[in-house]
Amino acid sequence: YNAVLLASARSGLPDAGERAEALLREMQTVNARSYTTVIDAWSRSNAEDKAERAYSLLQEMEDAYEKTQDLKIRPNCISYSTVINAYALSKDPRKAQKSWNILKRMRQLSDSGKNTHAAPSLITYNSVLNACATSVPFAQLQIKQMVHSLYTEIMDSPDLQADHFTYGTVLKACANVFCGEEGNDEFVKSVFEDCCKNGQVSFGVCYQLRQAATSELYRELIPNNAFNPTNGHFSIADMPFQWTRNVRERRARDSLLERANKMR
């Protein structure tokens, strides 16, 4: 049944979430992987309420685990992160706040020892950042504080190592949510310099830098030999090797669930 659920989640059909959840209800025995696969199916669907449907399944998992203490049904980091991803991909105007609250719950569960398998990973943080970066300008100051706080936590943590998706998503937030605000250029420059130092400069990072930085700052940060003055474009192939040395590109079609499983 889990294989059938996975096939449904990857089908690309607009009603993939509905189909996968219907299959889940027919199953006699379910586990955390079953639920998480259906949550992933909802994140891929076109339904307006996909994030809330995903969150409802997470709550169902939590309730079942609380009542039975059955380890097979215990929500884990992937379960929570996949719900956050569903919010990030949704049009919910409060998706940043809701994603942040799920991250806080993961920390509480892990730190208290109640569910150490809920400890957030880099994928969790990146997904919350993406929810912030794709939010409408709603509670703008709060979202700005979230982005700065998340970025600081990642950079200060001995257990997390920022990747090019981290840097690119922070820059996307700078471009989409608080572009033009006082202090934005300084933060953009700091993020890009961190990215260069850690060898995570990718095409996506440079693209987001161009959107987030003023033209003067963008020109300052891109090396002369990688910059085309005619059209303002950059050449990732001509960036210093030290800047790009640690980039590991992922296939665009990989879902968050698939990426998380590859990291296990």
TISE-775790 format. One record per residue (C-alpha): residue in three letters; x, y, z. Coordinates in steps of 0.2 Angstrom, whole numbers, always signed. Layout:
<res->ALA; c1->X; c2->Y; c3->Z>;
...
END
This chain:
<res->TYR; c1->+0; c2->+0; c3->+0>;
<res->ASN; c1->+14; c2->+12; c3->+4>;
<res->ALA; c1->+21; c2->+9; c3->-14>;
<res->VAL; c1->+4; c2->+13; c3->-21>;
<res->LEU; c1->+3; c2->+29; c3->-10>;
<res->LEU; c1->+20; c2->+35; c3->-16>;
<res->ALA; c1->+14; c2->+32; c3->-34>;
<res->SER; c1->-1; c2->+42; c3->-31>;
<res->ALA; c1->+9; c2->+56; c3->-23>;
<res->ARG; c1->+21; c2->+57; c3->-38>;
<res->SER; c1->+7; c2->+56; c3->-51>;
<res->GLY; c1->+7; c2->+74; c3->-54>;
<res->LEU; c1->-12; c2->+74; c3->-54>;
<res->PRO; c1->-21; c2->+89; c3->-47>;
<res->ASP; c1->-31; c2->+78; c3->-35>;
<res->ALA; c1->-16; c2->+68; c3->-30>;
<res->GLY; c1->-19; c2->+73; c3->-12>;
<res->GLU; c1->-37; c2->+68; c3->-12>;
<res->ARG; c1->-33; c2->+51; c3->-20>;
<res->ALA; c1->-19; c2->+47; c3->-8>;
<res->GLU; c1->-29; c2->+51; c3->+7>;
<res->ALA; c1->-43; c2->+40; c3->+1>;
<res->LEU; c1->-31; c2->+26; c3->-1>;
<res->LEU; c1->-24; c2->+29; c3->+17>;
<res->ARG; c1->-42; c2->+27; c3->+24>;
<res->GLU; c1->-43; c2->+10; c3->+15>;
<res->MET; c1->-27; c2->+4; c3->+24>;
<res->GLN; c1->-29; c2->-8; c3->+38>;
<res->THR; c1->-11; c2->-4; c3->+45>;
<res->VAL; c1->-3; c2->+13; c3->+43>;
<res->ASN; c1->+13; c2->+20; c3->+49>;
<res->ALA; c1->+23; c2->+36; c3->+49>;
<res->ARG; c1->+29; c2->+34; c3->+31>;
<res->SER; c1->+11; c2->+31; c3->+25>;
<res->TYR; c1->+5; c2->+47; c3->+33>;
<res->THR; c1->+20; c2->+57; c3->+27>;
<res->THR; c1->+18; c2->+51; c3->+9>;
<res->VAL; c1->+0; c2->+57; c3->+9>;
<res->ILE; c1->+6; c2->+74; c3->+17>;
<res->ASP; c1->+18; c2->+75; c3->+2>;
<res->ALA; c1->+4; c2->+71; c3->-10>;
<res->TRP; c1->-6; c2->+86; c3->-3>;
<res->SER; c1->+9; c2->+97; c3->-4>;
<res->ARG; c1->+10; c2->+94; c3->-23>;
<res->SER; c1->-9; c2->+96; c3->-26>;
<res->ASN; c1->-18; c2->+111; c3->-33>;
<res->ALA; c1->-31; c2->+111; c3->-19>;
<res->GLU; c1->-33; c2->+128; c3->-11>;
<res->ASP; c1->-33; c2->+120; c3->+6>;
<res->LYS; c1->-19; c2->+108; c3->+3>;
<res->ALA; c1->-8; c2->+115; c3->+18>;
<res->GLU; c1->-23; c2->+113; c3->+30>;
<res->ARG; c1->-26; c2->+96; c3->+24>;
<res->ALA; c1->-8; c2->+91; c3->+26>;
<res->TYR; c1->-8; c2->+99; c3->+44>;
<res->SER; c1->-24; c2->+90; c3->+48>;
<res->LEU; c1->-15; c2->+73; c3->+44>;
<res->LEU; c1->+0; c2->+78; c3->+55>;
<res->GLN; c1->-12; c2->+82; c3->+70>;
<res->GLU; c1->-20; c2->+65; c3->+67>;
<res->MET; c1->-3; c2->+57; c3->+68>;
<res->GLU; c1->+1; c2->+66; c3->+84>;
<res->ASP; c1->-15; c2->+61; c3->+92>;
<res->ALA; c1->-13; c2->+43; c3->+87>;
<res->TYR; c1->+5; c2->+42; c3->+94>;
<res->GLU; c1->+0; c2->+51; c3->+110>;
<res->LYS; c1->-14; c2->+38; c3->+113>;
<res->THR; c1->-5; c2->+23; c3->+108>;
<res->GLN; c1->+14; c2->+27; c3->+110>;
<res->ASP; c1->+16; c2->+16; c3->+95>;
<res->LEU; c1->+33; c2->+20; c3->+88>;
<res->LYS; c1->+27; c2->+15; c3->+70>;
<res->ILE; c1->+15; c2->+30; c3->+70>;
<res->ARG; c1->+27; c2->+43; c3->+78>;
<res->PRO; c1->+29; c2->+59; c3->+68>;
<res->ASN; c1->+47; c2->+63; c3->+63>;
<res->CYS; c1->+56; c2->+77; c3->+56>;
<res->ILE; c1->+51; c2->+72; c3->+38>;
<res->SER; c1->+33; c2->+72; c3->+43>;
<res->TYR; c1->+34; c2->+90; c3->+51>;
<res->SER; c1->+45; c2->+97; c3->+37>;
<res->THR; c1->+33; c2->+90; c3->+23>;
<res->VAL; c1->+19; c2->+100; c3->+31>;
<res->ILE; c1->+29; c2->+116; c3->+32>;
<res->ASN; c1->+33; c2->+113; c3->+14>;
<res->ALA; c1->+15; c2->+112; c3->+10>;
<res->TYR; c1->+12; c2->+129; c3->+18>;
<res->ALA; c1->+27; c2->+136; c3->+9>;
<res->LEU; c1->+19; c2->+130; c3->-8>;
<res->SER; c1->+2; c2->+137; c3->-3>;
<res->LYS; c1->-6; c2->+154; c3->-5>;
<res->ASP; c1->-10; c2->+155; c3->+14>;
<res->PRO; c1->-7; c2->+173; c3->+19>;
<res->ARG; c1->-1; c2->+167; c3->+36>;
<res->LYS; c1->+10; c2->+153; c3->+30>;
<res->ALA; c1->+26; c2->+160; c3->+37>;
<res->GLN; c1->+18; c2->+162; c3->+54>;
<res->LYS; c1->+11; c2->+144; c3->+53>;
<res->SER; c1->+27; c2->+137; c3->+47>;
<res->TRP; c1->+37; c2->+146; c3->+61>;
<res->ASN; c1->+24; c2->+138; c3->+74>;
<res->ILE; c1->+27; c2->+121; c3->+68>;
<res->LEU; c1->+46; c2->+123; c3->+69>;
<res->LYS; c1->+44; c2->+129; c3->+87>;
<res->ARG; c1->+34; c2->+114; c3->+91>;
<res->MET; c1->+47; c2->+103; c3->+83>;
<res->ARG; c1->+60; c2->+111; c3->+94>;
<res->GLN; c1->+49; c2->+109; c3->+110>;
<res->LEU; c1->+46; c2->+91; c3->+107>;
<res->SER; c1->+64; c2->+87; c3->+103>;
<res->ASP; c1->+71; c2->+97; c3->+118>;
<res->SER; c1->+59; c2->+90; c3->+130>;
<res->GLY; c1->+63; c2->+72; c3->+125>;
<res->LYS; c1->+45; c2->+69; c3->+121>;
<res->ASN; c1->+49; c2->+66; c3->+103>;
<res->THR; c1->+68; c2->+67; c3->+99>;
<res->HIS; c1->+64; c2->+61; c3->+81>;
<res->ALA; c1->+55; c2->+78; c3->+78>;
<res->ALA; c1->+72; c2->+88; c3->+79>;
<res->PRO; c1->+72; c2->+100; c3->+65>;
<res->SER; c1->+85; c2->+98; c3->+51>;
<res->LEU; c1->+92; c2->+110; c3->+38>;
<res->ILE; c1->+78; c2->+105; c3->+26>;
<res->THR; c1->+65; c2->+111; c3->+40>;
<res->TYR; c1->+74; c2->+128; c3->+42>;
<res->ASN; c1->+75; c2->+130; c3->+23>;
<res->SER; c1->+56; c2->+126; c3->+21>;
<res->VAL; c1->+52; c2->+139; c3->+34>;
<res->LEU; c1->+63; c2->+152; c3->+25>;
<res->ASN; c1->+54; c2->+148; c3->+9>;
<res->ALA; c1->+37; c2->+151; c3->+17>;
<res->CYS; c1->+44; c2->+168; c3->+23>;
<res->ALA; c1->+51; c2->+172; c3->+5>;
<res->THR; c1->+35; c2->+168; c3->-4>;
<res->SER; c1->+23; c2->+177; c3->+8>;
<res->VAL; c1->+13; c2->+192; c3->+3>;
<res->PRO; c1->+18; c2->+208; c3->+12>;
<res->PHE; c1->+8; c2->+203; c3->+27>;
<res->ALA; c1->+16; c2->+206; c3->+44>;
<res->GLN; c1->+31; c2->+212; c3->+35>;
<res->LEU; c1->+41; c2->+217; c3->+51>;
<res->GLN; c1->+37; c2->+200; c3->+59>;
<res->ILE; c1->+43; c2->+190; c3->+43>;
<res->LYS; c1->+59; c2->+200; c3->+42>;
<res->GLN; c1->+63; c2->+196; c3->+60>;
<res->MET; c1->+59; c2->+178; c3->+57>;
<res->VAL; c1->+71; c2->+177; c3->+42>;
<res->HIS; c1->+85; c2->+186; c3->+52>;
<res->SER; c1->+82; c2->+174; c3->+67>;
<res->LEU; c1->+82; c2->+158; c3->+56>;
<res->TYR; c1->+97; c2->+163; c3->+47>;
<res->THR; c1->+107; c2->+167; c3->+63>;
<res->GLU; c1->+101; c2->+150; c3->+70>;
<res->ILE; c1->+107; c2->+140; c3->+55>;
<res->MET; c1->+124; c2->+149; c3->+54>;
<res->ASP; c1->+127; c2->+148; c3->+73>;
<res->SER; c1->+122; c2->+129; c3->+75>;
<res->PRO; c1->+135; c2->+116; c3->+76>;
<res->ASP; c1->+122; c2->+103; c3->+69>;
<res->LEU; c1->+117; c2->+113; c3->+53>;
<res->GLN; c1->+127; c2->+118; c3->+38>;
<res->ALA; c1->+119; c2->+131; c3->+26>;
<res->ASP; c1->+118; c2->+125; c3->+8>;
<res->HIS; c1->+115; c2->+135; c3->-8>;
<res->PHE; c1->+96; c2->+133; c3->-5>;
<res->THR; c1->+98; c2->+142; c3->+12>;
<res->TYR; c1->+107; c2->+157; c3->+5>;
<res->GLY; c1->+96; c2->+158; c3->-11>;
<res->THR; c1->+80; c2->+158; c3->-1>;
<res->VAL; c1->+86; c2->+171; c3->+11>;
<res->LEU; c1->+91; c2->+182; c3->-3>;
<res->LYS; c1->+74; c2->+178; c3->-11>;
<res->ALA; c1->+66; c2->+184; c3->+5>;
<res->CYS; c1->+76; c2->+200; c3->+4>;
<res->ALA; c1->+70; c2->+203; c3->-14>;
<res->ASN; c1->+52; c2->+199; c3->-11>;
<res->VAL; c1->+47; c2->+204; c3->+6>;
<res->PHE; c1->+58; c2->+218; c3->+12>;
<res->CYS; c1->+68; c2->+225; c3->-3>;
<res->GLY; c1->+72; c2->+243; c3->-2>;
<res->GLU; c1->+71; c2->+243; c3->+17>;
<res->GLU; c1->+84; c2->+251; c3->+27>;
<res->GLY; c1->+98; c2->+239; c3->+31>;
<res->ASN; c1->+93; c2->+227; c3->+17>;
<res->ASP; c1->+109; c2->+230; c3->+7>;
<res->GLU; c1->+120; c2->+227; c3->+22>;
<res->PHE; c1->+111; c2->+210; c3->+25>;
<res->VAL; c1->+111; c2->+205; c3->+7>;
<res->LYS; c1->+130; c2->+208; c3->+6>;
<res->SER; c1->+133; c2->+199; c3->+22>;
<res->VAL; c1->+123; c2->+183; c3->+16>;
<res->PHE; c1->+132; c2->+183; c3->-1>;
<res->GLU; c1->+149; c2->+184; c3->+7>;
<res->ASP; c1->+145; c2->+170; c3->+19>;
<res->CYS; c1->+139; c2->+160; c3->+4>;
<res->CYS; c1->+156; c2->+163; c3->-5>;
<res->LYS; c1->+166; c2->+159; c3->+10>;
<res->ASN; c1->+157; c2->+142; c3->+12>;
<res->GLY; c1->+158; c2->+138; c3->-7>;
<res->GLN; c1->+139; c2->+138; c3->-10>;
<res->VAL; c1->+137; c2->+150; c3->-24>;
<res->SER; c1->+125; c2->+142; c3->-37>;
<res->PHE; c1->+116; c2->+149; c3->-52>;
<res->GLY; c1->+101; c2->+151; c3->-40>;
<res->VAL; c1->+110; c2->+161; c3->-27>;
<res->CYS; c1->+117; c2->+173; c3->-40>;
<res->TYR; c1->+100; c2->+175; c3->-48>;
<res->GLN; c1->+92; c2->+179; c3->-31>;
<res->LEU; c1->+106; c2->+191; c3->-28>;
<res->ARG; c1->+102; c2->+201; c3->-43>;
<res->GLN; c1->+84; c2->+203; c3->-38>;
<res->ALA; c1->+89; c2->+207; c3->-20>;
<res->ALA; c1->+103; c2->+219; c3->-22>;
<res->THR; c1->+104; c2->+237; c3->-28>;
<res->SER; c1->+113; c2->+238; c3->-45>;
<res->GLU; c1->+128; c2->+246; c3->-37>;
<res->LEU; c1->+129; c2->+232; c3->-24>;
<res->TYR; c1->+127; c2->+218; c3->-37>;
<res->ARG; c1->+140; c2->+225; c3->-48>;
<res->GLU; c1->+152; c2->+226; c3->-33>;
<res->LEU; c1->+149; c2->+208; c3->-28>;
<res->ILE; c1->+151; c2->+200; c3->-45>;
<res->PRO; c1->+169; c2->+197; c3->-51>;
<res->ASN; c1->+173; c2->+207; c3->-67>;
<res->ASN; c1->+177; c2->+191; c3->-77>;
<res->ALA; c1->+160; c2->+184; c3->-72>;
<res->PHE; c1->+150; c2->+199; c3->-76>;
<res->ASN; c1->+143; c2->+205; c3->-94>;
<res->PRO; c1->+142; c2->+224; c3->-94>;
<res->THR; c1->+132; c2->+224; c3->-109>;
<res->ASN; c1->+117; c2->+215; c3->-102>;
<res->GLY; c1->+121; c2->+214; c3->-83>;
<res->HIS; c1->+121; c2->+195; c3->-83>;
<res->PHE; c1->+133; c2->+184; c3->-73>;
<res->SER; c1->+142; c2->+168; c3->-79>;
<res->ILE; c1->+142; c2->+155; c3->-65>;
<res->ALA; c1->+155; c2->+145; c3->-75>;
<res->ASP; c1->+167; c2->+160; c3->-72>;
<res->MET; c1->+164; c2->+162; c3->-54>;
<res->PRO; c1->+179; c2->+157; c3->-43>;
<res->PHE; c1->+180; c2->+139; c3->-39>;
<res->GLN; c1->+182; c2->+142; c3->-20>;
<res->TRP; c1->+165; c2->+151; c3->-21>;
<res->THR; c1->+156; c2->+136; c3->-30>;
<res->ARG; c1->+166; c2->+121; c3->-23>;
<res->ASN; c1->+153; c2->+114; c3->-11>;
<res->VAL; c1->+137; c2->+116; c3->-22>;
<res->ARG; c1->+127; c2->+100; c3->-24>;
<res->GLU; c1->+112; c2->+103; c3->-36>;
<res->ARG; c1->+96; c2->+94; c3->-34>;
<res->ARG; c1->+84; c2->+89; c3->-47>;
<res->ALA; c1->+70; c2->+101; c3->-48>;
<res->ARG; c1->+57; c2->+87; c3->-48>;
<res->ASP; c1->+63; c2->+80; c3->-32>;
<res->SER; c1->+50; c2->+83; c3->-18>;
<res->LEU; c1->+55; c2->+88; c3->-1>;
<res->LEU; c1->+51; c2->+70; c3->+5>;
<res->GLU; c1->+62; c2->+62; c3->-8>;
<res->ARG; c1->+76; c2->+75; c3->-4>;
<res->ALA; c1->+74; c2->+71; c3->+15>;
<res->ASN; c1->+75; c2->+52; c3->+12>;
<res->LYS; c1->+91; c2->+54; c3->+1>;
<res->MET; c1->+99; c2->+63; c3->+16>;
<res->ARG; c1->+95; c2->+49; c3->+28>;
END
